[in-house]
Amino acid sequence: MPNVNVLRSELFAAIGKTFTDEEFEDLCFQYGVELELGDAVEMQMTRNDDKGNAIDISKEVVYKIEVAANRYDLLCLEGIAAAFKSYIGLGKQPRYSIKNKSEQLHEIIVKADTAKVRPFVVGCVLRNITFDVKSYNSFIDLQDKLH
């Protein structure tokens, strides 16, 4: 099962609520994920802020959250925060739909050999997205986990 490492302070800010470690561990148990507390020593010691400046995270508390392999939506801080917000009644899960159905849709061509091992393929096109350093790094980390 995949593990997602998140800084406690960033996760609580994204959820919009703070918890004690025990409260959050109980929430994780109720939701069906496992929580392990750790420190930033196991992660990189610095992280870039929104302006690209290195900040020291060596004293930060890191939550290691083990999620089910089929829950791709929980492989990043943003996904975990959205799921927990919905679960505790602070927000709603996003609903996605196809926009501009009248426009030509993109096509993914899957070769016959690939279709034998990957019978289903999904893709998306993101438009009008603005990344800062933190959101870009999170996106790349999610992409690596999905790959």
Secondary structure in CASP SS format (residue, H / E / C, confidence):
PFRMAT SS
TARGET T0000
AUTHOR 0000-0000-0000
METHOD secondary structure of the structure
MODEL  1
M C 1.00
P C 1.00
N E 1.00
V E 1.00
N E 1.00
V E 1.00
L E 1.00
R H 1.00
S H 1.00
E H 1.00
L H 1.00
F H 1.00
A H 1.00
A H 1.00
I H 1.00
G C 1.00
K C 1.00
T C 1.00
F C 1.00
T C 1.00
D H 1.00
E H 1.00
E H 1.00
F H 1.00
E H 1.00
D H 1.00
L H 1.00
C H 1.00
F H 1.00
Q H 1.00
Y H 1.00
G C 1.00
V C 1.00
E E 1.00
L E 1.00
E E 1.00
L E 1.00
G E 1.00
D E 1.00
A H 1.00
V H 1.00
E H 1.00
M C 1.00
Q C 1.00
M C 1.00
T E 1.00
R E 1.00
N E 1.00
D C 1.00
D C 1.00
K C 1.00
G C 1.00
N C 1.00
A E 1.00
I E 1.00
D E 1.00
I C 1.00
S C 1.00
K C 1.00
E C 1.00
V E 1.00
V E 1.00
Y E 1.00
K E 1.00
I E 1.00
E E 1.00
V C 1.00
A C 1.00
A C 1.00
N C 1.00
R C 1.00
Y H 1.00
D H 1.00
L H 1.00
L C 1.00
C C 1.00
L H 1.00
E H 1.00
G H 1.00
I H 1.00
A H 1.00
A H 1.00
A H 1.00
F H 1.00
K H 1.00
S H 1.00
Y H 1.00
I C 1.00
G C 1.00
L C 1.00
G C 1.00
K C 1.00
Q C 1.00
P C 1.00
R C 1.00
Y C 1.00
S C 1.00
I C 1.00
K C 1.00
N C 1.00
K C 1.00
S C 1.00
E C 1.00
Q C 1.00
L C 1.00
H C 1.00
E C 1.00
I C 1.00
I C 1.00
V C 1.00
K C 1.00
A H 1.00
D H 1.00
T H 1.00
A H 1.00
K H 1.00
V H 1.00
R C 1.00
P C 1.00
F C 1.00
V C 1.00
V C 1.00
G C 1.00
C C 1.00
V C 1.00
L C 1.00
R C 1.00
N C 1.00
I C 1.00
T C 1.00
F C 1.00
D C 1.00
V H 1.00
K H 1.00
S H 1.00
Y H 1.00
N H 1.00
S H 1.00
F H 1.00
I H 1.00
D H 1.00
L H 1.00
Q H 1.00
D H 1.00
K H 1.00
L H 1.00
H C 1.00
END
